Amino acid sequence: MKWLFALFLSALGWATISASNASDEVGSDDERPVLVELFTSQGCGLCPEANRYLGELDQRDNVFVLAYAVSYWDMYGWTDTYARPEYVQRQRTYLPRLDVPRLYTPHFVVDGVTDAPGWEQDAVANAVEARLTAMPGSPVITIADGPFGSFQVTLDGNAPEDVLDVWLIAYAPGWASVSVRSGENEGLDMLHYNMVKSLTYLGNWSGGSTTFTGESFRHYGTVAIVQGANGGPVYGYARVAPSSAATR
């Protein structure tokens, strides 16, 4: 595996920080990039193009992206090297909210409110634009160093729903390539972008000042996300840059 190019990190008033410093605060008046999540698989013939499109989307200042590898294609001859059961569960949780009848890849989810198949790039772009025009206010989210090498995520402000979920995600920034040796993509050096490496549920939040503690993977990028419970809309997130080059 190898780097193809570095991840571009945008500011735009957003909380992008180094792992050794506390994050900038993001209030309800700040704009933030739309979060685009892609559920993908090394065993899916349509996923390489969707992965490439995800990387293109991230070059926009008003978009930030994450990719989750799912395991349900593994039965067809190739075990995905990034897949974990919790990523499948995250996709599954979105389905009722988005009125999607079944799991599939490539599957884009835009800020937790809209979805589109990976082969419908115009639909993904339109969903991003629609979200930008209807962006809700964000609570203040900060990430700071915690005890014993952990991260502490602090939320403050009014909760837009009765209960929201708080997640901590580690991801490998930028491009990586995996040589797929069997299955539908046999023989392909498959490109991946911003692949999620760890997904941790920190707890729920109902407003006010609350601090959560989660494990830190300093050599990866880290994102703290607050969204409606059970796969609801994304209301805000904060990011931490990796302290060193990630192991792909």
MARBA-3410 file (N, C-alpha, C, O; in Angstrom, 1 decimal):
248
0.8,-1.2,0.0,0.0,0.0,0.0,0.9,1.2,0.0,2.0,1.2,0.5 ~ 0.4,2.3,-0.6,1.2,3.5,-0.6,0.4,4.7,-0.7,-0.8,4.7,-1.1 ~ 1.0,5.8,-0.3,0.3,7.2,-0.4,0.3,7.6,-1.8,1.2,7.4,-2.6 ~ -0.8,8.2,-2.3,-0.9,8.7,-3.6,-0.8,10.3,-3.5,-0.1,10.9,-4.3 ~ -1.5,10.8,-2.6,-1.3,12.2,-2.3,-1.9,12.5,-0.9,-2.7,11.8,-0.4
-1.5,13.6,-0.4,-1.9,14.0,1.0,-3.3,14.5,1.0,-3.8,15.1,0.1 ~ -3.9,14.3,2.2,-5.3,14.8,2.4,-5.2,16.3,2.6,-4.4,16.9,3.3 ~ -6.1,17.0,1.8,-6.2,18.5,2.0,-7.2,18.7,3.1,-8.4,18.3,3.1 ~ -6.8,19.5,4.2,-7.6,19.8,5.3,-8.1,21.2,5.2,-7.2,22.1,5.0 ~ -9.4,21.5,5.3,-9.9,22.8,5.1,-10.2,23.4,6.5,-10.5,22.7,7.5
-10.1,24.7,6.6,-10.4,25.4,7.8,-11.9,25.8,7.8,-12.7,25.2,8.5 ~ -12.2,26.9,7.1,-13.5,27.5,7.0,-14.2,27.6,8.4,-15.4,27.3,8.6 ~ -13.4,28.0,9.4,-13.9,28.2,10.7,-14.2,26.9,11.4,-14.8,26.9,12.5 ~ -13.6,25.8,10.9,-13.9,24.5,11.5,-12.8,24.1,12.5,-11.8,24.7,12.6 ~ -13.1,23.0,13.2,-12.2,22.6,14.3,-11.2,21.6,13.7,-11.5,20.4,13.9
-10.2,22.0,13.1,-9.1,21.1,12.6,-7.9,21.4,13.5,-7.4,22.5,13.5 ~ -7.4,20.4,14.2,-6.3,20.7,15.2,-5.2,19.7,15.1,-5.4,18.6,14.5 ~ -4.1,20.0,15.8,-3.1,18.9,15.9,-3.4,18.1,17.2,-4.2,18.5,18.0 ~ -2.9,16.9,17.2,-3.3,16.0,18.3,-2.8,16.4,19.6,-3.2,15.9,20.7 ~ -1.9,17.4,19.7,-1.3,17.8,21.0,-2.0,19.1,21.5,-1.6,19.6,22.5
-3.0,19.7,20.8,-3.6,20.9,21.2,-5.1,20.8,21.3,-5.7,19.9,20.6 ~ -5.7,21.6,22.1,-7.2,21.6,22.2,-7.8,22.2,20.9,-7.1,23.0,20.2 ~ -9.0,21.8,20.5,-9.6,22.2,19.3,-10.2,23.6,19.4,-10.5,24.0,20.5 ~ -10.3,24.2,18.2,-11.1,25.5,18.2,-12.5,25.2,18.3,-13.0,24.1,18.0 ~ -13.3,26.1,18.9,-14.7,25.9,19.1,-15.5,26.2,17.8,-15.1,27.1,17.1
-16.6,25.5,17.6,-17.4,25.7,16.4,-18.8,26.0,17.0,-19.4,25.2,17.6 ~ -19.3,27.2,16.7,-20.6,27.6,17.2,-21.7,27.5,16.2,-21.4,27.2,15.0 ~ -22.9,27.9,16.5,-24.0,27.7,15.6,-24.0,28.7,14.4,-24.6,28.5,13.4 ~ -23.1,29.7,14.5,-23.0,30.7,13.4,-22.0,30.3,12.4,-21.8,31.0,11.4 ~ -21.2,29.3,12.7,-20.1,28.9,11.8,-20.6,27.9,10.7,-21.4,27.1,11.0
-20.1,28.1,9.5,-20.3,27.1,8.5,-19.4,25.9,8.6,-18.3,26.1,9.2 ~ -19.8,24.8,8.2,-19.0,23.6,8.3,-19.1,22.8,7.0,-20.2,22.9,6.3 ~ -18.1,22.0,6.6,-18.3,21.2,5.5,-19.3,20.1,5.7,-19.5,19.6,6.8 ~ -20.0,19.7,4.7,-21.0,18.6,4.7,-20.2,17.3,4.9,-19.2,17.1,4.2 ~ -20.7,16.4,5.7,-20.1,15.1,5.9,-20.7,14.1,4.9,-21.9,13.9,4.9
-19.9,13.6,4.0,-20.3,12.6,3.1,-19.6,11.3,3.5,-18.4,11.2,3.5 ~ -20.5,10.2,3.7,-20.0,8.9,4.1,-20.2,7.9,3.0,-21.3,8.0,2.4 ~ -19.3,7.1,2.7,-19.4,6.1,1.6,-19.2,4.7,2.3,-18.2,4.5,3.0 ~ -20.2,3.8,2.0,-20.1,2.4,2.3,-19.6,1.7,1.1,-20.3,1.7,0.1 ~ -18.5,1.0,1.2,-17.8,0.5,0.0,-17.2,-0.9,0.3,-17.2,-1.3,1.5
-16.8,-1.6,-0.7,-16.2,-2.9,-0.5,-15.2,-3.3,-1.6,-15.4,-2.9,-2.7 ~ -14.1,-3.9,-1.2,-13.1,-4.4,-2.2,-13.7,-5.5,-3.1,-13.1,-5.8,-4.1 ~ -14.8,-6.1,-2.7,-15.4,-7.1,-3.5,-16.5,-6.6,-4.4,-17.1,-7.4,-5.1 ~ -16.7,-5.3,-4.5,-17.8,-4.8,-5.2,-17.3,-4.1,-6.5,-16.4,-3.3,-6.5 ~ -17.8,-4.6,-7.7,-17.3,-4.1,-8.9,-17.5,-2.7,-9.2,-16.8,-2.0,-10.0
-18.6,-2.1,-8.6,-18.9,-0.6,-8.8,-18.2,0.3,-7.8,-18.2,1.5,-8.0 ~ -17.5,-0.3,-6.8,-16.9,0.5,-5.8,-15.7,1.3,-6.1,-15.5,2.4,-5.6 ~ -14.8,0.7,-7.0,-13.6,1.5,-7.3,-13.9,2.9,-7.9,-13.2,3.9,-7.5 ~ -14.9,3.0,-8.7,-15.2,4.3,-9.3,-15.8,5.2,-8.2,-15.5,6.4,-8.1 ~ -16.6,4.6,-7.3,-17.2,5.4,-6.2,-16.1,5.9,-5.2,-16.2,7.0,-4.7
-15.1,5.1,-5.0,-14.0,5.5,-4.2,-13.3,6.7,-4.8,-12.9,7.6,-4.1 ~ -13.0,6.6,-6.1,-12.4,7.7,-6.7,-13.2,9.0,-6.6,-12.7,10.1,-6.4 ~ -14.5,8.9,-6.8,-15.4,10.0,-6.7,-15.4,10.6,-5.3,-15.4,11.8,-5.1 ~ -15.3,9.7,-4.3,-15.2,10.2,-2.9,-14.0,11.1,-2.7,-14.1,12.2,-2.1 ~ -12.8,10.7,-3.3,-11.6,11.5,-3.2,-11.8,12.9,-3.9,-11.3,13.9,-3.4
-12.5,12.9,-5.0,-12.8,14.1,-5.7,-13.6,15.0,-4.9,-13.4,16.3,-4.8 ~ -14.7,14.5,-4.2,-15.5,15.3,-3.4,-14.8,16.0,-2.3,-15.1,17.2,-2.0 ~ -13.8,15.3,-1.7,-13.1,15.9,-0.6,-12.2,17.0,-1.0,-11.7,17.8,-0.1 ~ -12.0,17.3,-2.3,-11.2,18.4,-2.7,-12.0,19.7,-2.6,-11.4,20.8,-2.8 ~ -13.3,19.6,-2.4,-14.1,20.8,-2.2,-14.0,21.3,-0.8,-14.0,20.5,0.1
-13.9,22.6,-0.7,-13.8,23.2,0.7,-15.0,22.9,1.5,-14.9,22.9,2.8 ~ -16.2,22.7,0.9,-17.4,22.5,1.7,-17.8,21.1,1.9,-19.0,20.8,2.2 ~ -16.9,20.1,1.7,-17.2,18.7,1.9,-16.1,18.1,2.7,-14.9,18.4,2.4 ~ -16.4,17.2,3.6,-15.5,16.3,4.2,-16.0,14.9,4.1,-17.2,14.7,4.3 ~ -15.1,13.9,3.9,-15.6,12.6,3.5,-15.0,11.5,4.4,-13.9,11.7,4.9
-15.7,10.4,4.6,-15.2,9.2,5.3,-15.7,8.0,4.5,-16.8,8.0,3.9 ~ -14.9,6.9,4.5,-15.3,5.7,3.8,-15.3,4.5,4.8,-14.3,4.4,5.6 ~ -16.3,3.7,4.8,-16.4,2.5,5.6,-16.4,1.3,4.8,-17.2,1.2,3.8 ~ -15.6,0.3,5.1,-15.6,-1.0,4.3,-16.5,-2.0,5.0,-16.4,-2.2,6.2 ~ -17.4,-2.6,4.2,-18.3,-3.5,4.7,-17.9,-4.9,4.4,-17.1,-5.1,3.4
-18.4,-5.9,5.1,-17.9,-7.3,5.0,-18.8,-8.2,4.2,-18.5,-9.4,4.0 ~ -20.0,-7.8,3.8,-21.0,-8.7,3.3,-20.7,-9.1,1.8,-21.4,-10.0,1.3 ~ -19.6,-8.5,1.2,-19.2,-9.0,-0.1,-18.1,-10.1,0.1,-17.7,-10.7,-0.9 ~ -17.6,-10.4,1.3,-16.5,-11.3,1.5,-16.9,-12.7,1.1,-16.0,-13.5,0.7 ~ -18.1,-13.1,1.1,-18.5,-14.4,0.7,-18.3,-14.7,-0.8,-18.4,-15.9,-1.2
-18.0,-13.7,-1.6,-17.8,-13.9,-3.0,-16.3,-14.0,-3.4,-16.0,-13.9,-4.6 ~ -15.5,-14.3,-2.5,-14.1,-14.7,-2.8,-13.0,-13.8,-2.4,-11.8,-14.2,-2.6 ~ -13.2,-12.7,-1.8,-12.1,-11.8,-1.3,-12.6,-11.2,0.0,-13.6,-10.6,0.1 ~ -11.7,-11.3,1.0,-12.0,-10.7,2.4,-11.4,-9.3,2.4,-10.2,-9.1,2.2 ~ -12.3,-8.3,2.5,-12.0,-6.9,2.5,-11.0,-6.6,3.7,-11.3,-7.0,4.8
-9.9,-6.0,3.4,-8.9,-5.8,4.3,-9.2,-4.7,5.3,-8.5,-4.5,6.4 ~ -10.2,-3.8,5.1,-10.6,-2.8,6.0,-11.9,-3.0,6.7,-12.2,-2.3,7.7 ~ -12.7,-4.1,6.3,-14.0,-4.2,6.8,-14.1,-4.6,8.3,-13.2,-5.4,8.8 ~ -15.1,-4.1,9.0,-15.4,-4.5,10.4,-16.9,-4.5,10.5,-17.6,-3.8,9.9 ~ -17.4,-5.4,11.4,-18.8,-5.5,11.6,-19.5,-4.2,12.0,-20.7,-4.0,11.6
-18.9,-3.4,12.8,-19.5,-2.2,13.2,-19.8,-1.2,12.1,-20.7,-0.3,12.2 ~ -19.0,-1.3,11.0,-19.3,-0.4,9.9,-20.5,-0.9,9.1,-21.3,-0.1,8.7 ~ -20.8,-2.2,9.1,-22.0,-2.7,8.5,-23.2,-2.2,9.4,-24.2,-1.9,8.9 ~ -23.0,-2.3,10.7,-24.1,-1.9,11.6,-24.4,-0.4,11.4,-25.6,0.0,11.5 ~ -23.4,0.4,11.2,-23.6,1.9,11.0,-24.5,2.1,9.7,-25.4,2.8,9.7
-24.1,1.4,8.6,-25.0,1.5,7.4,-26.4,0.9,7.7,-27.3,1.6,7.3 ~ -26.5,-0.2,8.4,-27.8,-0.7,8.7,-28.7,0.2,9.5,-29.9,0.3,9.2 ~ -28.1,1.0,10.4,-28.8,1.9,11.2,-29.4,3.0,10.4,-30.5,3.6,10.7 ~ -28.7,3.4,9.3,-29.2,4.5,8.5,-30.4,4.1,7.6,-31.2,4.9,7.3 ~ -30.6,2.8,7.3,-31.5,2.4,6.3,-33.0,2.8,6.6,-33.6,3.3,5.8
-33.5,2.6,7.9,-34.9,3.0,8.1,-35.1,4.5,8.0,-36.2,4.9,7.4 ~ -34.2,5.3,8.4,-34.3,6.7,8.4,-34.3,7.2,6.9,-35.1,8.1,6.6 ~ -33.6,6.5,6.1,-33.5,6.9,4.7,-34.4,6.2,3.7,-34.4,6.4,2.5 ~ -35.2,5.3,4.3,-36.2,4.5,3.6,-35.5,3.7,2.5,-35.9,3.6,1.3 ~ -34.4,3.1,2.9,-33.6,2.2,2.0,-33.9,0.7,2.4,-33.8,0.4,3.5
-34.4,-0.1,1.4,-34.9,-1.4,1.8,-33.8,-2.5,2.2,-34.1,-3.4,2.9 ~ -32.5,-2.3,1.7,-31.5,-3.3,2.0,-30.1,-2.7,1.9,-29.9,-1.6,1.4 ~ -29.2,-3.5,2.5,-27.8,-3.1,2.4,-27.3,-3.2,1.0,-27.7,-4.2,0.3 ~ -26.5,-2.3,0.5,-25.8,-2.4,-0.8,-24.6,-1.5,-0.8,-24.5,-0.6,0.0 ~ -23.8,-1.7,-1.8,-22.6,-0.8,-2.1,-22.5,-0.6,-3.6,-23.0,-1.4,-4.4
-21.9,0.5,-4.0,-21.5,1.6,-3.1,-22.7,2.5,-2.7,-23.5,2.8,-3.5 ~ -22.7,2.9,-1.5,-23.8,3.7,-0.9,-23.3,4.9,-0.2,-22.5,4.9,0.7 ~ -23.7,6.1,-0.8,-23.3,7.4,-0.2,-24.4,7.9,0.8,-25.6,7.7,0.5 ~ -24.0,8.4,1.9,-25.0,9.0,2.9,-24.4,10.4,3.1,-23.3,10.6,3.5 ~ -25.3,11.4,2.9,-24.9,12.8,2.9,-25.4,13.4,4.2,-26.6,13.7,4.4
-24.5,13.7,5.2,-24.9,14.4,6.4,-26.0,13.6,7.2,-26.7,14.3,8.0 ~ -26.2,12.4,6.9,-27.2,11.6,7.7,-28.6,11.9,7.2,-29.6,11.4,7.9 ~ -28.8,12.7,6.2,-30.2,13.1,5.8,-30.6,12.6,4.5,-31.8,12.5,4.2 ~ -29.7,12.4,3.6,-30.0,12.0,2.2,-29.0,10.9,1.8,-27.9,10.8,2.3 ~ -29.4,10.0,0.9,-28.5,9.0,0.4,-28.6,8.9,-1.1,-29.6,9.4,-1.7
-27.6,8.2,-1.7,-27.6,8.0,-3.2,-26.7,6.9,-3.5,-25.7,6.7,-2.8 ~ -27.1,6.1,-4.6,-26.1,5.0,-5.0,-24.8,5.6,-5.5,-24.8,6.8,-6.0 ~ -23.8,4.9,-5.4,-22.5,5.4,-5.8,-22.3,5.6,-7.3,-21.5,6.4,-7.7 ~ -23.2,5.0,-8.1,-23.1,5.2,-9.5,-23.9,6.5,-10.0,-24.0,6.8,-11.2 ~ -24.6,7.1,-9.0,-25.4,8.3,-9.4,-24.7,9.5,-8.8,-25.1,10.1,-7.8
-23.6,9.9,-9.4,-22.7,11.0,-8.8,-23.5,12.3,-8.8,-23.3,13.2,-7.9 ~ -24.3,12.6,-9.8,-25.1,13.8,-9.8,-26.0,13.9,-8.6,-26.2,15.0,-8.1 ~ -26.6,12.8,-8.3,-27.5,12.8,-7.1,-26.7,13.1,-5.8,-27.2,13.8,-5.0 ~ -25.5,12.5,-5.7,-24.7,12.8,-4.6,-24.3,14.3,-4.5,-24.5,15.0,-3.5 ~ -23.9,14.9,-5.6,-23.6,16.3,-5.7,-24.8,17.2,-5.4,-24.7,18.2,-4.7
-26.0,16.8,-5.9,-27.2,17.6,-5.6,-27.5,17.5,-4.1,-28.0,18.5,-3.5 ~ -27.3,16.3,-3.5,-27.6,16.2,-2.1,-26.7,17.1,-1.2,-27.1,17.6,-0.2 ~ -25.4,17.2,-1.6,-24.5,18.1,-0.9,-25.0,19.5,-1.0,-25.0,20.2,0.0 ~ -25.3,19.9,-2.2,-25.8,21.3,-2.4,-27.0,21.6,-1.6,-27.2,22.7,-1.0 ~ -28.0,20.7,-1.6,-29.2,20.8,-0.8,-28.9,21.0,0.7,-29.5,21.8,1.4
-28.0,20.2,1.2,-27.6,20.3,2.6,-26.9,21.6,2.9,-27.2,22.1,4.0 ~ -26.1,22.1,2.0,-25.5,23.4,2.3,-26.4,24.5,2.4,-26.2,25.5,3.2 ~ -27.6,24.4,1.7,-28.6,25.5,1.8,-29.5,25.3,3.0,-30.3,26.2,3.3 ~ -29.4,24.2,3.7,-30.3,23.9,4.8,-29.5,23.4,6.0,-29.9,22.5,6.7 ~ -28.3,24.0,6.2,-27.4,23.5,7.3,-27.9,23.9,8.6,-28.1,25.1,8.8
-28.2,23.0,9.5,-28.6,23.4,10.9,-27.5,24.0,11.7,-26.3,23.8,11.4 ~ -27.8,24.7,12.7,-26.8,25.2,13.6,-26.1,24.1,14.4,-26.7,23.1,14.7 ~ -24.8,24.3,14.6,-24.0,23.2,15.2,-23.8,23.6,16.7,-23.5,24.8,17.0 ~ -23.8,22.6,17.6,-23.3,22.9,19.0,-21.8,23.1,18.9,-21.2,22.8,18.0 ~ -21.3,23.6,20.0,-19.9,23.8,20.2,-19.3,22.4,20.5,-19.7,21.8,21.4
-18.3,22.0,19.7,-17.6,20.8,19.9,-16.1,21.0,19.9,-15.5,21.7,19.1 ~ -15.5,20.5,21.0,-14.0,20.6,21.1,-13.4,19.2,21.4,-14.1,18.3,22.0 ~ -12.2,19.0,20.9,-11.4,17.8,21.2,-10.1,18.3,21.9,-9.5,19.2,21.4 ~ -9.8,17.6,23.0,-8.6,18.0,23.7,-7.9,16.7,24.2,-8.6,15.6,24.3 ~ -6.6,16.8,24.6,-5.9,15.7,25.2,-6.6,15.3,26.5,-6.9,16.2,27.3
-6.8,14.0,26.7,-7.3,13.5,27.9,-6.2,12.7,28.7,-5.1,12.6,28.2 ~ -6.6,12.1,29.8,-5.6,11.3,30.6,-5.2,10.0,29.9,-5.9,9.4,29.1 ~ -3.9,9.7,30.1,-3.4,8.4,29.6,-3.5,8.3,28.1,-3.7,7.2,27.5 ~ -3.3,9.4,27.4,-3.2,9.4,25.9,-4.6,9.4,25.3,-4.7,9.2,24.1 ~ -5.6,9.6,26.0,-7.0,9.6,25.4,-7.3,10.9,24.8,-6.6,11.9,24.9
-8.5,11.0,24.1,-9.1,12.2,23.7,-10.3,12.5,24.5,-11.0,11.6,24.9 ~ -10.5,13.8,24.8,-11.8,14.2,25.5,-12.6,15.1,24.5,-12.1,16.1,24.0 ~ -13.8,14.7,24.3,-14.7,15.4,23.4,-15.7,16.1,24.3,-16.4,15.5,25.1 ~ -15.8,17.5,24.2,-16.7,18.3,24.9,-17.7,18.9,24.0,-17.4,19.6,23.0 ~ -19.0,18.8,24.4,-20.1,19.4,23.7,-20.7,20.4,24.6,-20.8,20.3,25.8
-21.2,21.5,24.0,-21.9,22.6,24.8,-22.9,23.3,23.9,-22.7,23.4,22.6 ~ -24.0,23.7,24.5,-25.0,24.4,23.7,-26.3,23.6,23.8,-26.5,22.8,24.7 ~ -27.3,24.0,23.0,-28.6,23.4,23.0,-28.6,22.2,22.0,-28.1,22.3,20.9 ~ -29.2,21.1,22.4,-29.4,20.0,21.5,-30.6,20.2,20.6,-31.7,20.5,21.1 ~ -30.4,20.0,19.3,-31.5,20.2,18.4,-32.5,19.1,18.4,-33.6,19.2,17.9
-32.2,17.9,19.0,-33.2,16.9,19.3,-33.1,16.5,20.7,-32.1,16.9,21.4 ~ -34.1,15.7,21.2,-34.1,15.3,22.6,-32.8,14.6,23.0,-32.2,14.8,24.1 ~ -32.4,13.6,22.2,-31.2,12.8,22.4,-30.4,12.7,21.2,-30.9,12.5,20.1 ~ -29.1,13.0,21.2,-28.2,12.8,20.1,-27.1,11.8,20.5,-26.7,11.6,21.6 ~ -26.5,11.2,19.4,-25.4,10.2,19.6,-24.1,10.9,19.3,-24.0,11.8,18.5
-23.1,10.5,20.1,-21.8,11.1,19.9,-20.8,9.9,19.6,-20.7,8.9,20.3 ~ -20.1,10.1,18.5,-19.2,9.1,17.9,-17.8,9.6,17.8,-17.6,10.8,17.6 ~ -16.8,8.7,18.0,-15.4,9.0,17.8,-14.9,8.1,16.7,-14.9,6.9,16.9 ~ -14.3,8.7,15.7,-13.9,7.9,14.5,-12.4,8.2,14.2,-12.0,9.3,14.1 ~ -11.7,7.1,14.0,-10.3,7.2,13.5,-10.3,6.8,12.0,-10.9,5.8,11.7
-9.5,7.6,11.2,-9.5,7.2,9.8,-8.1,7.5,9.3,-7.3,8.3,9.8 ~ -7.7,6.8,8.2,-6.4,6.9,7.5,-6.6,8.0,6.4,-7.2,7.8,5.4 ~ -6.0,9.2,6.6,-6.2,10.3,5.7,-5.6,10.0,4.3,-4.5,9.5,4.2 ~ -6.3,10.5,3.3,-5.8,10.4,2.0,-6.0,9.1,1.3,-6.8,8.3,1.7 ~ -5.1,8.9,0.2,-5.3,7.8,-0.6,-4.4,6.6,-0.2,-3.3,6.8,0.3
-4.9,5.4,-0.4,-4.2,4.1,-0.3,-4.6,3.2,-1.4,-5.7,3.3,-1.9 ~ -3.8,2.2,-1.7,-4.0,1.2,-2.7,-3.9,-0.2,-2.1,-3.0,-0.5,-1.4 ~ -4.9,-1.0,-2.5,-4.8,-2.4,-2.0,-4.9,-3.3,-3.3,-5.7,-3.1,-4.2 ~ -4.0,-4.3,-3.3,-4.0,-5.3,-4.4,-5.0,-6.3,-4.1,-4.8,-7.1,-3.2 ~ -6.1,-6.4,-4.9,-7.2,-7.4,-4.7,-6.8,-8.6,-5.5,-6.6,-8.5,-6.7
-6.8,-9.8,-4.9,-6.2,-10.9,-5.6,-7.3,-12.0,-5.9,-7.0,-13.0,-6.5 ~ -8.5,-11.7,-5.6,-9.6,-12.6,-6.0,-10.9,-11.9,-5.9,-11.0,-10.7,-5.5 ~ -12.0,-12.5,-6.3,-13.3,-11.9,-6.3,-13.5,-11.0,-7.5,-12.8,-11.2,-8.5 ~ -14.6,-10.2,-7.5,-15.0,-9.4,-8.6,-13.9,-8.5,-9.1,-13.8,-8.2,-10.3 ~ -13.1,-8.0,-8.2,-12.1,-7.0,-8.6,-10.7,-7.6,-8.6,-9.7,-7.0,-8.4
-10.6,-8.9,-8.9,-9.3,-9.6,-9.0,-8.3,-9.0,-9.9,-8.7,-8.7,-11.1 ~ -7.1,-8.8,-9.4,-6.1,-8.2,-10.3,-6.0,-6.7,-10.2,-5.1,-6.1,-10.8 ~ -7.0,-6.0,-9.5,-7.0,-4.6,-9.5,-6.2,-4.0,-8.3,-6.4,-4.6,-7.2 ~ -5.4,-3.0,-8.5,-4.9,-2.2,-7.4,-5.9,-1.2,-7.1,-6.0,-0.1,-7.7 ~ -6.7,-1.5,-6.1,-7.9,-0.7,-5.8,-7.6,0.5,-4.9,-7.0,0.3,-3.8
-8.0,1.7,-5.3,-7.8,2.9,-4.6,-8.8,3.1,-3.5,-10.0,2.7,-3.7 ~ -8.4,3.6,-2.3,-9.3,3.9,-1.2,-9.0,5.3,-0.7,-7.9,5.8,-0.9 ~ -10.0,5.9,-0.1,-9.8,7.3,0.4,-10.4,7.5,1.7,-11.6,7.1,1.9 ~ -9.6,8.1,2.7,-10.1,8.4,4.0,-10.8,7.2,4.7,-12.0,7.3,5.1 ~ -10.2,6.0,4.6,-10.8,4.8,5.2,-10.9,4.8,6.7,-9.9,5.1,7.4
-12.1,4.5,7.2,-12.3,4.5,8.7,-11.5,3.3,9.2,-11.6,2.2,8.7 ~ -10.8,3.5,10.3,-10.1,2.4,11.0,-10.7,2.0,12.4,-10.4,0.9,12.9 ~ -11.5,2.9,12.9,-12.1,2.6,14.2,-13.3,3.5,14.4,-13.3,4.7,14.1 ~ -14.4,2.9,14.9,-15.7,3.6,15.2,-16.1,3.3,16.6,-16.4,2.1,16.9 ~ -16.2,4.3,17.4,-16.5,4.1,18.8,-17.7,5.0,19.2,-17.7,6.2,19.0
-18.7,4.4,19.8,-19.8,5.1,20.4,-19.5,5.7,21.7,-19.1,4.9,22.6 ~ -19.5,7.0,21.9,-19.1,7.6,23.2,-20.3,7.8,24.2,-20.1,7.8,25.4 ~ -21.5,7.9,23.6,-22.7,8.0,24.5,-23.7,9.0,23.9,-23.5,9.4,22.7 ~ -24.7,9.4,24.7,-25.7,10.3,24.1,-25.6,11.7,24.8,-25.0,11.8,25.9 ~ -26.1,12.7,24.2,-26.1,14.0,24.6,-27.4,14.7,24.5,-28.0,14.6,23.4
-27.8,15.5,25.5,-29.1,16.1,25.5,-29.0,17.6,25.7,-30.0,18.3,26.0 ~ -27.8,18.2,25.5,-27.6,19.6,25.7,-26.8,19.9,26.9,-26.6,19.1,27.8 ~ -26.3,21.2,27.0,-25.5,21.6,28.1,-24.0,21.1,27.9,-23.7,20.6,26.8 ~ -23.2,21.4,28.8,-21.8,21.1,28.7,-21.5,19.6,29.2,-21.8,19.3,30.4 ~ -21.1,18.8,28.3,-20.8,17.4,28.6,-19.5,17.0,28.0,-19.2,17.3,26.9
-18.7,16.2,28.7,-17.4,15.7,28.2,-17.4,14.2,28.2,-17.8,13.5,29.1 ~ -16.9,13.7,27.0,-16.8,12.2,26.8,-15.3,11.9,26.6,-14.6,12.8,26.1 ~ -14.9,10.7,27.1,-13.5,10.3,26.9,-13.5,9.1,26.0,-14.2,8.1,26.2 ~ -12.6,9.1,25.0,-12.4,8.0,24.1,-11.0,7.7,23.8,-10.1,8.6,24.0 ~ -10.7,6.5,23.3,-9.4,6.1,22.9,-8.9,6.9,21.7,-9.6,7.2,20.8
-7.6,7.3,21.8,-7.0,8.0,20.7,-6.1,7.2,19.9,-5.3,6.4,20.4 ~ -6.1,7.3,18.6,-5.2,6.7,17.7,-4.4,7.8,17.0,-4.8,8.3,15.9 ~ -3.3,8.3,17.6,-2.7,9.5,17.2,-2.1,9.5,15.8,-1.9,10.6,15.2 ~ -1.8,8.3,15.3,-1.2,8.2,14.0,-2.3,8.3,12.9,-2.0,8.3,11.7 ~ -3.6,8.3,13.3,-4.7,8.5,12.3,-5.3,9.8,12.5,-5.1,10.5,13.6
-6.1,10.2,11.6,-7.0,11.4,11.8,-8.1,11.0,12.7,-8.5,9.8,12.7 ~ -8.7,11.9,13.4,-9.8,11.6,14.3,-10.9,12.6,14.1,-10.7,13.8,13.9 ~ -12.2,12.1,14.2,-13.4,12.9,14.0,-14.3,12.6,15.1,-14.6,11.4,15.4 ~ -14.8,13.6,15.8,-15.9,13.5,16.8,-17.2,14.0,16.1,-17.3,15.1,15.7 ~ -18.2,13.1,16.0,-19.5,13.5,15.3,-20.6,13.4,16.3,-20.7,12.5,17.1
-21.5,14.4,16.2,-22.8,14.4,17.0,-23.9,14.4,16.0,-23.9,15.2,15.0 ~ -24.8,13.5,16.1,-25.9,13.3,15.2,-27.1,12.8,15.9,-27.1,12.3,17.0 ~ -28.3,12.9,15.2,-29.5,12.4,15.8,-29.4,10.9,16.1,-28.7,10.2,15.5 ~ -30.1,10.5,17.2,-30.0,9.1,17.7,-30.4,8.2,16.6,-31.3,8.4,15.8 ~ -29.8,7.0,16.6,-30.1,5.9,15.6,-30.0,6.3,14.2,-31.0,6.2,13.4
-28.9,6.9,13.8,-28.7,7.2,12.4,-29.4,8.5,11.9,-29.8,8.5,10.8 ~ -29.5,9.4,12.8,-30.1,10.7,12.4,-29.2,11.7,11.8,-28.1,11.4,11.4 ~ -29.7,12.9,11.5,-28.9,13.9,10.9,-27.7,14.3,11.6,-27.6,14.2,12.9 ~ -26.6,14.6,10.9,-25.4,15.1,11.5,-25.6,16.6,11.8,-25.9,17.4,11.0 ~ -25.3,16.9,13.1,-25.4,18.3,13.5,-24.1,19.0,13.7,-24.0,20.2,13.9
-23.0,18.3,13.7,-21.7,18.9,13.8,-20.6,17.9,14.1,-20.9,16.7,14.4 ~ -19.4,18.3,13.9,-18.2,17.4,14.1,-17.0,18.3,14.3,-17.0,19.4,13.9 ~ -16.0,17.7,14.9,-14.7,18.3,15.0,-13.6,17.3,14.6,-13.8,16.1,14.8 ~ -12.5,17.8,14.1,-11.5,16.9,13.6,-10.1,17.2,14.2,-9.8,18.3,14.7 ~ -9.3,16.1,14.3,-7.9,16.2,14.7,-7.0,15.6,13.7,-7.3,14.5,13.2
-6.0,16.3,13.3,-5.0,15.8,12.3,-4.2,14.7,13.0,-3.9,14.8,14.2 ~ -3.7,13.8,12.2,-2.8,12.8,12.8,-1.5,13.4,13.2,-1.0,14.4,12.6 ~ -0.9,12.8,14.2,0.4,13.3,14.7,1.6,12.8,13.9,2.7,13.4,14.0 ~ 1.4,11.8,13.1,2.4,11.3,12.2,1.8,10.5,11.1,0.6,10.3,11.1 ~ 2.6,10.1,10.1,2.0,9.4,8.9,1.3,8.1,9.4,1.9,7.4,10.2
0.1,7.9,8.9,-0.7,6.7,9.3,-0.1,5.5,8.7,0.4,5.5,7.6 ~ -0.3,4.4,9.4,-0.1,3.0,8.8,-1.3,2.7,8.0,-2.4,2.6,8.5 ~ -1.1,2.5,6.7,-2.2,2.4,5.8,-2.9,1.0,6.0,-3.9,0.7,5.3
END
